[in-house]
Amino acid sequence: YGLAWGINQGELNKEEYFPALHRAWSALQSCIHDNGMIGWVQLPAFNPREVKFEHNMDYGAGAYLLAGSEVLKMTLNN
């Protein structure tokens, strides 16, 4: 989200940061289950623990949608 927002707002140089954004978005796409759920989401806890593809929480979808909205804006503005 941050990279896409920064590029869209003109805070980050697109030529310099777009390759990292492209890799990050591709990685996020690989987290989507066949049923549309998002995997690899850190479960709530007071300390980090192992994260798996099967792990899903609602806030993972929110973060994905934020990133997707900025990537979509970038796509529509080109």
SERO-4910 file (N, C-alpha, C, O; in steps of 0.05 Angstrom, whole numbers):
BEGIN
 pado doro    nc1    nc2    nc3   cac1   cac2   cac3    cc1    cc2    cc3    oc1    oc2    oc3
  Tyr    A     17    -24      0      0      0      0     17     25      0     13     44    -16
  Gly    A     37     25     17     54     49     20     69     57     -5     71     80    -12
  Leu    A     80     37    -18     94     43    -43     76     54    -65     82     74    -78
  Ala    A     53     41    -68     34     50    -89     23     78    -82     21     95   -100
  Trp    A     16     82    -57      7    109    -49     28    130    -53     22    151    -64
  Gly    A     53    124    -45     74    143    -49     80    150    -78     85    173    -84
  Ile    A     78    130    -96     81    136   -124     58    152   -134     62    172   -149
  Asn    A     34    145   -127     10    160   -136      9    188   -126     -1    206   -140
  Gln    A     20    194   -103     20    221    -92     44    237   -101     46    261    -95
  Gly    A     62    224   -116     86    238   -125    108    241   -104    127    256   -108
  Glu    A    105    226    -83    125    227    -61    149    208    -68    171    213    -58
  Leu    A    143    187    -83    164    168    -91    167    169   -121    148    171   -136
  Asn    A    192    167   -130    198    166   -159    188    140   -171    197    118   -163
  Lys    A    170    142   -190    158    117   -202    179     99   -215    178     75   -211
  Glu    A    198    111   -230    218     94   -243    235     79   -223    242     56   -228
  Glu    A    240     91   -200    257     78   -180    241     58   -163    252     37   -157
  Tyr    A    217     64   -156    202     47   -138    182     27   -150    173      9   -137
  Phe    A    175     31   -176    156     13   -188    165    -16   -189    149    -34   -184
  Pro    A    191    -22   -194    199    -50   -194    194    -64   -167    185    -87   -166
  Ala    A    198    -50   -145    193    -61   -118    163    -65   -114    154    -85   -103
  Leu    A    147    -45   -124    118    -47   -122    108    -71   -138     91    -86   -129
  His    A    119    -75   -162    110    -97   -179    116   -124   -165     99   -142   -165
  Arg    A    140   -126   -153    146   -151   -139    128   -155   -115    119   -178   -109
  Ala    A    123   -134   -100    105   -136    -76     77   -143    -84     65   -161    -71
  Trp    A     66   -131   -105     39   -138   -114     37   -167   -123     18   -181   -118
  Ser    A     58   -176   -138     59   -203   -147     59   -222   -123     46   -243   -124
  Ala    A     74   -215   -103     75   -232    -78     48   -233    -65     39   -254    -56
  Leu    A     34   -210    -63      7   -210    -51    -12   -227    -67    -29   -241    -56
  Gln    A    -10   -226    -94    -28   -243   -110    -24   -272   -104    -43   -288   -106
  Ser    A      0   -280    -98      6   -309    -92     -6   -318    -65     -5   -341    -59
  Cys    A    -16   -299    -49    -27   -305    -23    -57   -312    -24    -69   -319     -4
  Ile    A    -69   -309    -48    -98   -313    -51   -105   -343    -54    -93   -356    -72
  His    A   -123   -353    -37   -132   -380    -40   -151   -383    -63   -161   -362    -74
  Asp    A   -157   -407    -72   -175   -412    -94   -203   -401    -88   -218   -393   -106
  Asn    A   -211   -400    -62   -237   -390    -54   -238   -360    -50   -258   -349    -41
  Gly    A   -215   -346    -55   -214   -317    -52   -203   -307    -25   -198   -283    -22
  Met    A   -200   -325     -6   -189   -317     20   -159   -310     17   -146   -320     -1
  Ile    A   -150   -294     35   -122   -285     35   -107   -301     56   -115   -301     79
  Gly    A    -85   -313     48    -68   -329     67    -44   -313     76    -39   -291     68
  Trp    A    -29   -326     94     -4   -315    105    -10   -290    122      7   -272    124
  Val    A    -33   -289    135    -40   -266    152    -32   -273    181    -41   -293    192
  Gln    A    -16   -256    193     -7   -260    221    -32   -261    239    -48   -242    239
  Leu    A    -34   -282    255    -56   -284    273    -52   -266    297    -29   -259    304
  Pro    A    -73   -257    310    -70   -239    333    -56   -253    356    -63   -276    363
  Ala    A    -37   -240    368    -23   -251    391     -6   -229    403      0   -209    389
  Phe    A      3   -233    427     21   -213    439     50   -217    430     67   -201    436
  Asn    A     55   -239    417     82   -244    406     79   -258    379     61   -274    374
  Pro    A     98   -252    361     97   -265    334    100   -295    337    114   -305    354
  Arg    A     88   -309    319     91   -338    317     90   -346    288     87   -330    270
  Glu    A     93   -372    283     94   -382    256     68   -374    241     46   -375    251
  Val    A     72   -366    216     50   -358    199     49   -378    175     70   -386    165
  Lys    A     25   -386    168     21   -406    147      2   -395    125    -13   -376    130
  Phe    A      3   -407    102    -15   -400     80    -44   -403     88    -61   -387     79
  Glu    A    -50   -421    106    -77   -426    115    -87   -404    134   -112   -402    138
  His    A    -70   -389    146    -78   -368    165    -91   -345    151    -81   -334    132
  Asn    A   -115   -337    162   -130   -315    150   -144   -300    172   -156   -312    190
  Met    A   -144   -274    170   -159   -256    188   -171   -234    171   -160   -227    150
  Asp    A   -193   -222    181   -206   -201    166   -188   -178    160   -190   -166    138
  Tyr    A   -170   -170    178   -153   -147    173   -134   -152    150   -123   -133    139
  Gly    A   -128   -177    144   -112   -183    120   -125   -174     95   -113   -164     76
  Ala    A   -152   -179     93   -167   -170     70   -167   -140     68   -166   -129     46
  Gly    A   -169   -126     91   -169    -97     91   -143    -86     80   -143    -67     64
  Ala    A   -121    -97     88    -95    -88     79    -92    -93     49    -81    -77     34
  Tyr    A   -101   -117     40   -100   -123     12   -117   -104     -5   -109    -95    -26
  Leu    A   -141    -97      5   -158    -78     -9   -146    -50    -11   -149    -37    -31
  Leu    A   -133    -42     11   -120    -16     10    -98    -15    -12    -97      3    -28
  Ala    A    -82    -36    -12    -61    -38    -32    -73    -39    -60    -64    -25    -78
  Gly    A    -93    -55    -63   -106    -58    -89   -118    -33    -99   -118    -27   -123
  Ser    A   -130    -17    -81   -142      8    -90   -121     28   -101   -126     42   -120
  Glu    A    -97     28    -89    -76     46    -99    -64     35   -125    -57     51   -143
  Val    A    -61      9   -127    -52     -3   -152    -72      3   -175    -64      9   -197
  Leu    A    -97      0   -169   -118      6   -189   -117     36   -197   -119     41   -221
  Lys    A   -114     54   -178   -111     82   -186    -88     87   -205    -90    102   -224
  Met    A    -66     73   -199    -42     76   -215    -48     66   -244    -40     78   -263
  Thr    A    -61     43   -245    -68     31   -271    -86     49   -287    -83     53   -311
  Leu    A   -107     61   -274   -126     78   -288   -114    104   -296   -123    116   -316
  Asn    A    -93    114   -282    -80    139   -289    -59    137   -311    -49    157   -320
  Asn    A    -53    113   -320    -33    109   -341    -46    108   -368    -32    105   -388
***
